[in-house]
Amino acid sequence: MSSFFRFVFIVSLLCVFSFQAFAAEETNDDSAMSKSLLKVTSGVANVATGWLELPKNISLVGQYQPAPASGAAAVSLGVLQGAWYALNRMGCGMFDLLTFMFPSQPSVDPVFVWDDFSRESKFMGNR
């Protein structure tokens, strides 16, 4: 087991030093490096926090429905829509992680689930 921990320690040190090298480079928002780094960052974040689409969509459906039906709609439609959007966000996060070497914009808008919690998410095909 100690060789495994040694390997993890060495890889983490390499990552730390490589991120410092990236930070030392001067990049603009349109560079290939910054787009790829954004795709990796958003991919990891979207896979890890995709479940936040569930409370986000429950809240959004509750806001869009008329007052008497808002509670029932938020519970039923909001949960279903939130679960579907959570799967979509995590899938797009995996897609961004697998394709980070091709510099393009991330496949989810807003890029992170917490960026605009009052706006419905749009995924790769809905732009």
C-alpha positions as CSV (number, residue, x, y, z in Angstrom):
1,M,0.0,0.0,0.0
2,S,2.9,2.4,0.7
3,S,3.9,2.3,-3.0
4,F,0.4,3.4,-4.0
5,F,0.5,6.4,-1.6
6,R,4.0,7.3,-2.8
7,F,2.6,7.2,-6.4
8,V,-0.3,9.5,-5.5
9,F,2.0,11.9,-3.7
10,I,4.3,12.1,-6.7
11,V,1.4,12.7,-9.1
12,S,-0.1,15.4,-6.8
13,L,3.3,17.2,-6.6
14,L,3.6,17.1,-10.4
15,C,0.1,18.5,-10.7
16,V,0.8,21.3,-8.3
17,F,4.0,22.3,-10.1
18,S,2.4,22.1,-13.5
19,F,-0.5,24.4,-12.4
20,Q,2.1,26.9,-11.2
21,A,3.7,26.7,-14.6
22,F,0.3,27.4,-16.3
23,A,-0.3,30.3,-13.9
24,A,3.0,31.8,-14.8
25,E,2.1,31.9,-18.5
26,E,0.2,34.9,-19.6
27,T,-2.9,33.8,-21.4
28,N,-6.0,35.6,-22.7
29,D,-9.5,34.3,-22.6
30,D,-9.4,33.2,-26.2
31,S,-6.2,31.1,-26.0
32,A,-6.4,27.3,-26.5
33,M,-4.8,26.7,-23.1
34,S,-7.4,28.7,-21.2
35,K,-10.3,27.1,-23.1
36,S,-8.9,23.6,-22.4
37,L,-8.3,24.5,-18.8
38,L,-11.9,25.8,-18.5
39,K,-13.2,22.5,-20.0
40,V,-11.3,20.4,-17.5
41,T,-12.3,22.6,-14.6
42,S,-16.0,22.7,-15.6
43,G,-15.9,19.0,-16.4
44,V,-14.7,18.0,-12.9
45,A,-17.1,20.5,-11.3
46,N,-20.1,19.4,-13.3
47,V,-19.5,15.7,-12.6
48,A,-19.1,16.4,-8.9
49,T,-21.9,19.0,-8.5
50,G,-24.4,17.9,-11.1
51,W,-26.8,16.8,-8.4
52,L,-27.4,20.5,-7.6
53,E,-29.6,20.7,-10.7
54,L,-32.3,18.9,-8.5
55,P,-32.9,21.7,-6.0
56,K,-32.3,24.3,-8.7
57,N,-35.1,22.9,-10.9
58,I,-37.5,22.3,-8.0
59,S,-37.1,26.0,-7.2
60,L,-37.4,27.1,-10.8
61,V,-40.6,25.0,-11.5
62,G,-42.1,26.4,-8.2
63,Q,-41.4,30.0,-9.4
64,Y,-42.9,29.5,-12.8
65,Q,-46.2,27.8,-11.8
66,P,-49.2,29.7,-10.5
67,A,-49.5,29.9,-6.7
68,P,-52.0,27.1,-5.9
69,A,-50.3,24.5,-8.1
70,S,-46.7,25.6,-7.4
71,G,-46.0,23.2,-4.5
72,A,-47.4,20.1,-6.3
73,A,-45.7,21.0,-9.6
74,A,-42.4,21.7,-7.8
75,V,-42.4,18.4,-6.1
76,S,-43.5,16.3,-9.1
77,L,-42.2,18.1,-12.3
78,G,-39.3,19.8,-10.5
79,V,-37.9,16.5,-9.2
80,L,-38.2,14.8,-12.6
81,Q,-36.8,17.8,-14.5
82,G,-34.0,18.2,-11.9
83,A,-33.0,14.6,-12.1
84,W,-32.9,14.7,-15.9
85,Y,-30.9,17.9,-15.9
86,A,-28.5,16.5,-13.2
87,L,-27.8,13.5,-15.5
88,N,-27.3,15.8,-18.5
89,R,-25.0,18.1,-16.5
90,M,-22.9,15.1,-15.3
91,G,-22.8,13.6,-18.8
92,C,-21.7,16.9,-20.3
93,G,-19.1,17.1,-17.6
94,M,-17.8,13.7,-18.6
95,F,-17.8,14.8,-22.3
96,D,-15.8,17.9,-21.4
97,L,-13.3,15.9,-19.5
98,L,-12.9,13.4,-22.4
99,T,-12.6,16.2,-25.0
100,F,-10.6,18.8,-23.1
101,M,-7.7,18.6,-25.6
102,F,-9.9,20.1,-28.3
103,P,-10.1,23.8,-27.2
104,S,-13.8,24.9,-27.3
105,Q,-16.4,26.2,-25.0
106,P,-17.8,23.9,-22.3
107,S,-21.0,22.1,-23.4
108,V,-23.2,23.5,-20.6
109,D,-24.6,27.0,-20.2
110,P,-24.1,28.3,-17.5
111,V,-20.8,26.6,-17.2
112,F,-21.1,25.9,-13.5
113,V,-24.5,25.1,-11.8
114,W,-24.0,27.9,-9.2
115,D,-23.2,30.6,-11.8
116,D,-26.8,31.6,-12.3
117,F,-29.1,29.6,-10.1
118,S,-32.2,31.5,-11.3
119,R,-31.8,30.5,-15.0
120,E,-32.6,27.2,-16.6
121,S,-29.5,25.3,-17.9
122,K,-28.9,24.8,-21.6
123,F,-26.9,21.8,-22.7
124,M,-24.8,21.1,-25.8
125,G,-27.7,20.6,-28.3
126,N,-29.9,23.5,-27.0
127,R,-27.7,26.5,-27.7
